[in-house]
Amino acid sequence: MASSPGIATLSINDFEPHLNAVFEMRSPGGIVPLKLDNTGSCGQAIRKGGAFSRLFVAPAGPFLPQAIYPLQHPALGTLELFLVPVGPVPGGNGYHAVFT
């Protein structure tokens, strides 16, 4: 597994190659598979990587509360992301991560 990049250094380009890839989110109830569904630029930011957002899709079911969750990916390692449930989306439950 790759070493984990720091959240402050991530950019939109780090995620683009992994669209539709599955990340494993560790939650209090166990592992939840999240598919990286969408990437988008959010404009200017002070952070080096710019402002951007990610939409992840989990299987349909009860929503988890907004919180910081560890996500594991074979190429990106473990990322600690603040995820916010955004409601039902095509394919399941949507969770949004914003980097500003």
RAJO-V919221 format. One record per helix or strand. SS is the DSSP state (H for helix, E for strand). FROM is the first residue (numbers start at 1). LEN is the number of residues. If there is no record, write none. Layout:
((SS:FROM:LEN) (SS:FROM:LEN))
//
This chain:
((H:7:3) (H:12:5) (E:22:6) (E:30:14) (E:51:8) (E:67:7) (E:77:13) (E:92:8))
//
